[in-house]
Each structure stands twice: as structure tokens, then as C-alpha cells.
Amino acid sequence: MEHRKNFMRKKIKIVFIGSVIFSKHLLHTLKNLNFIEVVAVITKKRKKKKSDFYDLSQTSKKFKIEAFIVNNINSKKSYNILKNLEFDYIFCFGWSQILKKKIIKLARKFAIGYHPSDLPSNRGRHPIIWALSLGLKSTASCFFKINEKADDGKILSKKYIKISNKDDANSLYFKLVSSAKYQLKQLSYDLYNNKIKVIKELKKEKNYWRKRNYEDGKIDWRMNANSIFNLIKSLSTPYDGAHFIFKDREFKVFDSKVIKIGKDNIEPGKILRVNRNNFIVKCGIDALQLIMIKSNKILKKGEYLKWRF
């Protein structure tokens, strides 16, 4: 009889907001839950280059969900779209703007966001890139109750993710996708059964990671090889790659290997060896093998790569 009551219960109605590959995976997860009804999807059209951008209107059409294209989630247009819909929750997964109170209040219940870091630490921008470039050994996959501050609400679900030395942006991205899909299923069941719990965290240092820019991806050969290795991992696929300039030409780097050398009397930036698809460059400490770089005979042994910007 209890099973029959659960079966007859009304579905949870969701408005889904997202515009990246991660968003697509979580939308697919929700569509496989028969007690969830996604009443609308809010997404974007690509205006500027964004490596993991994904227009969810393609997926919405496949699932026969109405999709709306907006640039600003807090605009009058967005407000008017949402106020004419009936929904219990907002799920905002993969959107760069902070939802304002007037938007959050349109949900009958509340809004839920996602952040790939060990909240309340490491809030802010580019958490996957920062975690890898800083050489962190772990991060976390967190769902939280949205308020008007960035990544600040009460934590509803958290899973810790180990970062191995072999992880790059792509492998860590999909570790987080895998964990988030599992967490979202459980979180959705808990919402449906009114069993949602807030995770009580020990007091942690709160910090905000800043927005990265083009300059942050430039390789400075005076850095030690391990630091450059971490930088390259952090900007590999699905991101745009680390880069350096040589003879006014930009070279993108997506993979590398640290080479231990005992010599400390070689200047940073000197090319030590060139093969067909890779070459070795002296760094501040040790050297780095840059893999799958097409030199087109421009890069030669004994040349120096630029490290002043």
C-alpha cells in the first residue's frame, strides 16, 4: 500500500538552468527519473568562445522539453519566462551568473546549485583549473542551496574526489560528472520523499578563487618543471590549453612530462632537444618534455623560448 501511495504522488517539477557539457549529463540523469518532471530548460547560445559550452536546446528538443535562450538569468525576460511556469525547484548546474533573490523566490521550494570544490573552501571561478594548477590532492563534488552569494548556501550533498598525478582537466572533469550524476539521483529521491538533510561542516577557511584570464595560461619557463606540468594539466581538454610564444607565434600545449636533470647551469627556456612531435625545454628547476607539439621546423635545439611577457 505504501508503494502504491508513492507511485501516485505528484512528480517534482523542475526548471533546469545550464550551458555546459556538465549540464547536459545532469539533465540526462534527471530525465531517467520517473518522479521528476523538467518543465523547462534555460540555456544560452554561444556568443564567445567557451571550451565546454553546450547549448541545451538540442537536448531539450530530443526530450520534448520547452527550452528558452537567455543571456542574463536575472533579466526581465528571464523573470517573465519563469513567473509563467509552475515548478517546485530550480536546478542550476553550469551557469556563470549568480541568481538574484527575485529569481530564486519564483520556485515553490528553493534553488539548488553545484560547485566542484570542497565548499565552503575554494568558492568562485574555475575550480577545476585552480585545483590542478595549484597541485591539490583532492577536491569535492557539492550540491548546495542557492542564496544570493557565490557558492555560499547550505550544503545538501558532498562527495570527495581524489586527484591523482595522472589526472588532467578532462579526467577530473568526468570524475566530477560521474560523482554528480550519482549524487543527483540520491538528492532527487530525498527531495521527493521529503528527507533532505543539510550537511553540517566543520569550520573551514573560506576563500574565493578569482577569474582566470589569458595571461594565466602563459608558460613562464623560469617556473619549476612541476609547476608548469600542473599548469598544462589544468588547461588540457576540454579547456583551451596552456601556451607560449615563439617568434610571434602562439603554441598550444595539452600534455607534458617532467624530466629530471642534474644541471643547474642552463638558462630557463632553452630548447634541449627536438623530435618530430615533442621537444624538451629547460625550466627554472629540471626540464619539461612537451608532447604532440608540431614545430614545423620553427623550434630548434639551442633556441630560447620567450618568458618575458
C-alpha positions as CSV (number, residue, x, y, z in Angstrom):
1,M,0.0,0.0,0.0
2,E,2.9,2.4,0.9
3,H,4.4,1.6,-2.5
4,R,1.1,2.5,-4.2
5,K,0.9,5.8,-2.4
6,N,4.4,6.7,-3.5
7,F,3.5,5.7,-7.1
8,M,0.5,8.0,-7.0
9,R,2.4,11.0,-5.6
10,K,2.8,14.0,-7.8
11,K,6.1,14.4,-9.6
12,I,8.6,17.1,-8.6
13,K,8.6,19.9,-11.1
14,I,12.0,21.3,-12.0
15,V,13.3,24.3,-14.1
16,F,16.8,23.3,-15.3
17,I,19.4,26.0,-15.9
18,G,22.7,25.2,-17.6
19,S,25.0,25.8,-20.6
20,V,28.0,23.4,-20.4
21,I,28.8,19.8,-21.1
22,F,28.4,19.0,-17.4
23,S,24.8,20.4,-17.5
24,K,23.9,18.0,-20.4
25,H,25.0,15.0,-18.4
26,L,22.9,16.0,-15.3
27,L,19.8,16.8,-17.5
28,H,20.1,13.3,-18.9
29,T,20.2,11.9,-15.4
30,L,17.0,13.7,-14.4
31,K,15.1,12.5,-17.5
32,N,15.7,8.9,-16.3
33,L,14.0,9.6,-13.0
34,N,10.2,8.9,-13.4
35,F,9.3,11.1,-10.5
36,I,10.9,14.2,-11.9
37,E,9.3,16.5,-14.5
38,V,11.5,19.0,-16.1
39,V,9.0,21.7,-17.1
40,A,11.6,24.0,-18.9
41,V,15.2,24.4,-19.7
42,I,17.0,27.7,-19.6
43,T,20.2,27.8,-21.7
44,K,22.4,30.0,-23.8
45,K,23.6,30.4,-27.4
46,R,27.3,30.6,-27.9
47,K,28.4,34.2,-28.2
48,K,32.1,34.0,-27.2
49,K,34.5,31.1,-27.1
50,K,34.0,28.8,-24.1
51,S,35.7,25.4,-24.2
52,D,33.0,23.2,-22.5
53,F,30.0,25.2,-23.7
54,Y,26.9,23.3,-24.6
55,D,23.5,24.5,-26.0
56,L,20.9,22.5,-24.1
57,S,18.2,23.4,-26.5
58,Q,19.5,20.4,-28.6
59,T,18.9,18.0,-25.7
60,S,15.6,19.7,-24.8
61,K,14.2,19.1,-28.3
62,K,15.2,15.4,-28.0
63,F,13.4,15.1,-24.7
64,K,10.4,17.3,-25.8
65,I,11.1,19.9,-23.1
66,E,10.5,23.6,-23.8
67,A,13.7,25.5,-23.9
68,F,14.4,29.2,-23.5
69,I,17.5,31.1,-24.6
70,V,18.6,33.9,-22.3
71,N,21.9,35.8,-21.9
72,N,21.2,37.1,-18.4
73,I,19.3,34.8,-15.9
74,N,18.4,37.9,-13.8
75,S,16.9,39.9,-16.7
76,K,13.3,41.0,-17.0
77,K,13.0,38.5,-19.9
78,S,14.1,35.6,-17.7
79,Y,11.8,36.7,-14.8
80,N,8.8,36.8,-17.1
81,I,9.5,33.4,-18.5
82,L,9.9,31.8,-15.1
83,K,6.9,33.5,-13.4
84,N,4.6,32.0,-16.0
85,L,5.8,28.5,-15.2
86,E,4.8,26.2,-12.2
87,F,7.7,24.5,-10.6
88,D,9.0,23.3,-7.2
89,Y,12.7,23.7,-7.6
90,I,15.3,25.5,-9.7
91,F,18.3,23.3,-10.6
92,C,21.2,25.5,-11.7
93,F,24.1,23.4,-12.9
94,G,26.7,25.1,-15.1
95,W,25.8,28.7,-15.3
96,S,28.3,31.6,-14.6
97,Q,25.9,34.1,-13.2
98,I,24.6,34.3,-9.6
99,L,20.9,34.0,-9.3
100,K,19.2,37.0,-7.6
101,K,16.6,36.8,-4.9
102,K,13.7,37.7,-7.3
103,I,14.5,34.6,-9.5
104,I,15.1,32.2,-6.5
105,K,11.8,33.2,-5.0
106,L,9.9,32.0,-8.1
107,A,10.5,28.4,-7.1
108,R,7.8,27.0,-4.7
109,K,10.6,25.4,-2.6
110,F,14.1,26.6,-3.3
111,A,17.0,26.6,-5.8
112,I,19.9,24.1,-5.9
113,G,23.3,24.8,-7.4
114,Y,26.5,22.8,-7.9
115,H,30.2,23.6,-7.4
116,P,33.2,21.3,-7.9
117,S,35.2,22.2,-4.8
118,D,35.4,21.4,-1.1
119,L,32.8,24.0,0.0
120,P,32.9,26.3,1.9
121,S,36.6,26.4,0.8
122,N,37.6,27.3,-2.8
123,R,34.5,29.1,-3.9
124,G,34.5,31.2,-7.0
125,R,35.7,30.8,-10.6
126,H,37.4,28.0,-12.5
127,P,37.6,25.4,-9.6
128,I,38.9,22.5,-11.8
129,I,41.6,24.6,-13.3
130,W,42.7,26.1,-10.0
131,A,42.7,22.7,-8.2
132,L,45.0,21.2,-10.8
133,S,47.3,24.2,-11.3
134,L,47.8,24.5,-7.6
135,G,48.6,20.8,-7.3
136,L,45.8,19.9,-4.9
137,K,45.5,16.2,-3.9
138,S,41.7,16.3,-3.7
139,T,38.6,18.3,-4.4
140,A,34.8,17.7,-3.9
141,S,31.5,17.5,-5.7
142,C,29.0,19.7,-3.9
143,F,25.3,20.4,-4.3
144,F,24.1,23.4,-2.2
145,K,21.0,25.5,-1.6
146,I,21.4,28.7,-3.6
147,N,21.4,32.1,-2.0
148,E,22.5,35.5,-3.4
149,K,26.2,34.9,-2.6
150,A,28.6,32.9,-4.8
151,D,28.7,29.2,-3.7
152,D,27.6,30.2,-0.2
153,G,24.4,28.2,0.6
154,K,23.8,25.2,2.9
155,I,25.4,22.0,1.5
156,L,23.0,19.3,0.6
157,S,25.4,16.7,-0.8
158,K,29.2,16.3,-0.9
159,K,31.5,13.6,-2.2
160,Y,35.3,13.9,-2.0
161,I,37.2,13.3,-5.2
162,K,40.9,12.2,-5.2
163,I,43.2,14.0,-7.7
164,S,46.0,11.7,-8.9
165,N,49.2,12.8,-10.5
166,K,47.9,11.4,-13.8
167,D,44.7,13.5,-13.7
168,D,44.3,16.4,-16.1
169,A,41.3,18.7,-16.7
170,N,39.5,16.1,-18.8
171,S,39.8,13.2,-16.5
172,L,39.0,15.3,-13.4
173,Y,36.0,16.9,-15.2
174,F,34.5,13.4,-15.9
175,K,35.3,12.1,-12.4
176,L,33.1,15.0,-11.2
177,V,30.4,14.3,-13.8
178,S,30.3,10.7,-12.6
179,S,30.0,11.6,-9.0
180,A,27.5,14.4,-9.6
181,K,25.2,12.1,-11.5
182,Y,25.1,9.6,-8.7
183,Q,24.6,12.3,-6.1
184,L,21.9,14.0,-8.1
185,K,19.9,10.7,-8.2
186,Q,20.1,10.4,-4.4
187,L,19.4,14.0,-3.8
188,S,16.3,13.9,-6.1
189,Y,15.0,10.8,-4.2
190,D,15.5,12.7,-0.9
191,L,13.6,15.7,-2.2
192,Y,10.8,13.5,-3.4
193,N,10.5,11.8,-0.1
194,N,11.0,14.9,2.0
195,K,14.1,13.5,3.5
196,I,16.6,16.2,2.5
197,K,19.3,16.9,5.1
198,V,21.8,19.7,5.4
199,I,25.4,18.6,5.8
200,K,27.0,20.1,8.9
201,E,30.5,21.2,8.1
202,L,33.4,21.7,10.5
203,K,34.6,25.3,10.3
204,K,36.8,25.7,7.3
205,E,38.7,28.6,5.8
206,K,36.5,30.4,3.3
207,N,38.3,31.6,0.2
208,Y,37.3,32.7,-3.3
209,W,39.2,31.8,-6.4
210,R,39.4,34.6,-8.9
211,K,38.5,34.5,-12.5
212,R,41.4,33.4,-14.7
213,N,42.4,35.1,-17.9
214,Y,44.6,34.6,-21.0
215,E,47.7,35.7,-19.2
216,D,47.3,32.9,-16.6
217,G,47.7,30.3,-19.3
218,K,51.1,31.6,-20.5
219,I,54.1,29.4,-19.6
220,D,56.9,31.2,-17.7
221,W,60.0,29.0,-18.2
222,R,61.5,30.4,-15.0
223,M,58.9,28.3,-13.0
224,N,60.0,24.8,-11.9
225,A,59.0,22.0,-14.3
226,N,56.5,20.5,-11.9
227,S,54.6,23.8,-11.6
228,I,54.4,24.2,-15.4
229,F,53.4,20.5,-15.6
230,N,50.4,21.3,-13.3
231,L,49.5,24.4,-15.3
232,I,49.4,22.4,-18.6
233,K,47.3,19.6,-17.0
234,S,44.8,22.2,-15.7
235,L,44.2,23.7,-19.1
236,S,44.0,20.5,-21.2
237,T,40.8,19.4,-22.9
238,P,38.0,20.5,-22.5
239,Y,39.8,23.8,-22.0
240,D,42.0,25.8,-24.4
241,G,45.5,24.6,-23.4
242,A,48.4,26.4,-21.9
243,H,50.6,28.3,-24.3
244,F,53.9,30.0,-25.1
245,I,55.1,32.5,-27.7
246,F,58.0,31.9,-30.0
247,K,58.9,34.2,-32.9
248,D,55.5,36.0,-32.6
249,R,53.7,32.6,-32.9
250,E,51.5,31.0,-30.3
251,F,52.0,27.4,-29.5
252,K,49.3,25.4,-27.5
253,V,50.3,22.7,-25.1
254,F,48.0,20.0,-23.8
255,D,50.4,17.3,-22.5
256,S,53.8,17.2,-20.9
257,K,56.2,15.1,-18.8
258,V,58.7,16.3,-16.2
259,I,62.3,15.4,-17.0
260,K,64.7,15.3,-14.0
261,I,68.1,16.8,-14.9
262,G,71.1,17.5,-12.6
263,K,72.3,20.5,-14.5
264,D,71.6,23.9,-12.9
265,N,73.8,26.0,-15.2
266,I,71.4,26.0,-18.2
267,E,69.1,29.0,-18.6
268,P,65.3,28.6,-18.4
269,G,63.6,28.5,-21.8
270,K,66.5,26.8,-23.7
271,I,65.4,24.0,-26.1
272,L,67.4,21.0,-25.2
273,R,66.1,18.5,-27.7
274,V,63.6,18.5,-30.6
275,N,61.9,15.4,-32.0
276,R,59.1,15.1,-34.6
277,N,56.1,15.5,-32.1
278,N,57.8,16.7,-28.9
279,F,60.7,18.7,-27.5
280,I,62.4,19.3,-24.2
281,V,62.8,22.7,-22.6
282,K,64.9,23.7,-19.6
283,C,62.8,25.2,-16.7
284,G,63.8,27.0,-13.6
285,I,64.3,23.6,-12.0
286,D,64.5,20.4,-14.1
287,A,63.1,20.3,-17.7
288,L,59.8,19.6,-19.4
289,Q,59.0,17.4,-22.3
290,L,56.2,19.0,-24.3
291,I,54.3,16.3,-26.2
292,M,52.5,16.5,-29.6
293,I,53.7,20.0,-30.5
294,K,54.1,20.4,-34.2
295,S,57.3,22.5,-34.6
296,N,57.1,22.8,-38.4
297,K,60.9,23.2,-38.2
298,I,60.5,26.5,-36.3
299,L,61.6,25.2,-32.9
300,K,65.2,24.1,-33.0
301,K,67.7,22.8,-30.4
302,G,69.6,25.5,-28.7
303,E,66.9,28.2,-29.4
304,Y,65.4,30.1,-26.4
305,L,61.7,30.3,-25.8
306,K,60.3,33.7,-24.6
307,W,59.5,34.1,-20.9
308,R,59.0,37.8,-20.7
309,F,55.5,39.0,-21.4
